[in-house]
Amino acid sequence: MTSPTPPTPTARPGLAATVALYTAARVALVALVTALLLVAGVPLVIAVLVALIVALPLSMVLFRGLRSRLDGALNTARERRSREREALRARLRGDVPAEEPLVASDEPADREADRGQQ
């Protein structure tokens, strides 16, 4: 008899994948409502316009989980960009944090030596 394997942590999809999934779900909902209205005998243009209006509140209710996942992905991307921006500003000011190693081209001594050789 084999023992069950422990669940492996799944990686969360990135921002692009989450946006694509949410967009596809919204477009599918509009297409579904449009198809239902067309079957009911509503003209195509009217059916698409009504479907766009009806799909907004429906998607807020039906896709609550997808929206929370999208919010999480947006917050993660925003935090990462903020950290990168602060690190860049610190490097531009010359305040290199201790956790970031200096790159050879960032050392001022190398720049002065290069200027002296020219």
C-alpha atoms as one frame of an Amber mdcrd trajectory, in Angstrom:
protein
   0.000   0.000   0.000   1.408   3.375  -0.945   1.154   6.449   1.195  -0.467
   9.524  -0.309   1.979  12.109  -1.530   1.803  15.486   0.140   0.253  18.202
  -1.990   2.840  20.253  -3.790   2.443  23.998  -3.678   1.200  25.212  -7.007
   2.706  28.314  -8.486   0.241  31.125  -8.979  -0.159  32.180 -12.585   1.432
  35.467 -13.541  -0.304  38.721 -14.222  -0.587  38.185 -17.984  -2.148  34.737
 -17.584  -4.608  35.986 -14.975  -5.644  38.967 -17.113  -6.050  36.680 -20.134
  -8.189  34.232 -18.161 -10.431  36.974 -16.745 -10.789  38.609 -20.171 -11.655
  35.284 -21.803 -14.289  34.606 -19.144 -15.858  38.046 -19.660 -15.892  37.655
 -23.463 -17.391  34.180 -23.115 -20.138  35.578 -20.886 -20.965  38.285 -23.433
 -21.024  35.648 -26.185 -23.306  33.413 -24.125 -25.787  36.199 -23.367 -25.682
  37.286 -27.020 -26.396  33.717 -28.162 -29.313  33.420 -25.757 -30.793  36.681
 -27.019 -30.312  35.630 -30.657 -32.174  32.371 -29.970 -34.962  34.469 -28.454
 -35.235  36.359 -31.763 -33.480  39.640 -30.876 -31.517  41.277 -33.744 -27.727
  40.841 -33.595 -26.733  44.465 -32.876 -29.321  44.834 -30.137 -28.342  41.435
 -28.686 -24.642  42.427 -28.490 -25.429  45.788 -26.883 -27.763  44.266 -24.312
 -25.267  41.467 -23.632 -22.525  44.025 -22.929 -24.764  45.807 -20.438 -26.040
  42.636 -18.772 -22.619  40.930 -18.635 -21.071  43.604 -16.392 -23.150  42.961
 -13.253 -23.279  39.233 -13.999 -19.482  39.032 -14.196 -19.169  40.819 -10.845
 -21.212  38.051  -9.259 -20.116  35.036 -11.280 -16.383  35.774 -11.500 -15.743
  36.939  -7.931 -12.941  34.378  -7.496 -11.262  35.391 -10.745 -11.441  39.061
  -9.768  -9.831  38.400  -6.390  -7.077  36.406  -8.116  -6.590  39.293 -10.552
  -6.419  41.769  -7.667  -3.765  39.615  -5.987  -1.719  39.393  -9.180  -1.975
  43.161  -9.686  -0.876  43.824  -6.105   2.065  41.446  -6.466   3.168  43.123
  -9.693   2.745  46.576  -8.144   4.851  45.618  -5.110   7.569  44.111  -7.307
   7.701  47.214  -9.500   7.836  49.431  -6.414  10.797  47.454  -5.017  12.588
  47.611  -8.371  11.924  51.351  -8.653  13.274  51.994  -5.139  16.373  49.889
  -5.852  16.984  51.845  -9.058  16.547  55.173  -7.270  18.964  54.049  -4.548
  21.530  53.043  -7.171  21.106  56.366  -8.974  21.640  58.238  -5.688  24.673
  56.093  -4.950  23.051  54.473  -1.916  23.581  50.831  -2.838  21.818  48.606
  -0.286  23.961  45.997   1.477  21.975  43.057   0.067  22.782  44.013  -3.533
  26.322  43.180  -4.671  28.189  45.815  -6.606  28.638  45.165 -10.281  32.120
  45.938 -11.592  30.788  48.686 -13.873  29.035  50.362 -10.915  32.240  50.914
  -8.926  33.408  54.547  -9.039  37.074  53.531  -8.939  36.745  51.685 -12.241
  35.128  54.706 -13.862  37.917  57.024 -12.730  40.555  54.553 -13.937  38.836
  54.363 -17.314  38.816  58.159 -17.580  42.518  58.317 -16.783  43.378  55.854
 -19.556  41.592  57.860 -22.248
